[in-house]
Amino acid sequence: MSLENEIAVYARELPKLIPQSGRFVLIHGDEVVDTFPDYKAALRAGYEKFGLEPFLVKMIQAVEQVHCFTRDLSPCRI
């Protein structure tokens, strides 16, 4: 189960969502359901409306932050 469709909807709708930057958008299928002031509220609404069906909650940002992760880490020794 991937969220490729929901991510494409986000990219398509981003120009309309930019005025709400910093809020969180709830997307299900091809539909932008609503925006919310915080992640928790958007996630709660997603589970209430769609249960275990896939949905996307994403912060609205004009410029995406880049996150870098590596698997080349030494084990933590305590």
Phi and psi in degrees as a GROMACS rama.xvg file:
@    title "Ramachandran Plot"
@    xaxis  label "Phi"
@    yaxis  label "Psi"
@TYPE xy
-111.293  166.696  SER-2
-110.594  28.313  LEU-3
-56.0809  -43.1657  GLU-4
-62.924  -46.2493  ASN-5
-64.2644  -37.1792  GLU-6
-66.3262  -39.1295  ILE-7
-64.6553  -39.1764  ALA-8
-63.1721  -42.8351  VAL-9
-58.8486  -47.5857  TYR-10
-61.8977  -41.4506  ALA-11
-65.7218  -40.3583  ARG-12
-89.7691  -6.92453  GLU-13
-53.5395  -43.7652  LEU-14
-56.6225  -34.3457  PRO-15
-77.0729  -26.2227  LYS-16
-86.7449  -19.403  LEU-17
-50.3378  -40.0003  ILE-18
-59.2423  -15.9651  PRO-19
-105.274  24.4521  GLN-20
-49.4225  138.483  SER-21
95.6339  -18.7603  GLY-22
-86.457  174.462  ARG-23
-114.966  133.479  PHE-24
-102.293  141.824  VAL-25
-108.473  121.048  LEU-26
-123.719  132.925  ILE-27
-133.197  120.637  HIS-28
61.3218  -125.289  GLY-29
-97.7265  14.4133  ASP-30
-118.199  130.337  GLU-31
-82.0654  110.888  VAL-32
-74.7067  -52.8899  VAL-33
-173.774  173.088  ASP-34
-117.834  155.64  THR-35
-137.396  155.093  PHE-36
-71.2337  -23.9398  PRO-37
-146.586  164.33  ASP-38
-60.4566  -44.2182  TYR-39
-59.8283  -43.9048  LYS-40
-65.1037  -40.5722  ALA-41
-66.7138  -42.45  ALA-42
-64.5279  -42.9727  LEU-43
-59.7571  -46.0968  ARG-44
-62.8291  -38.6813  ALA-45
-62.2018  -46.4246  GLY-46
-68.0045  -36.5279  TYR-47
-65.5096  -40.5595  GLU-48
-82.4844  -38.2558  LYS-49
-118.991  -1.66999  PHE-50
56.4414  -125.65  GLY-51
-94.5856  6.84576  LEU-52
-68.0634  148.853  GLU-53
-63.8356  138.451  PRO-54
-151.65  160.266  PHE-55
-116.157  132.608  LEU-56
-118.173  123.194  VAL-57
-143.619  140.045  LYS-58
-70.5055  135.165  MET-59
-80.2218  120.394  ILE-60
-140.225  133.162  GLN-61
-66.7766  -36.6041  ALA-62
-123.643  122.722  VAL-63
-71.0101  137.754  GLU-64
-79.733  138.33  GLN-65
-92.9318  129.209  VAL-66
-115.141  129.708  HIS-67
-113.333  133.07  CYS-68
-130.092  149.486  PHE-69
-132.183  149.995  THR-70
-100.221  2.06413  ARG-71
-91.2057  62.1385  ASP-72
-115.383  142.909  LEU-73
-79.3206  146.677  SER-74
-61.1246  145.997  PRO-75
-73.9787  128.888  CYS-76
-111.231  119.724  ARG-77
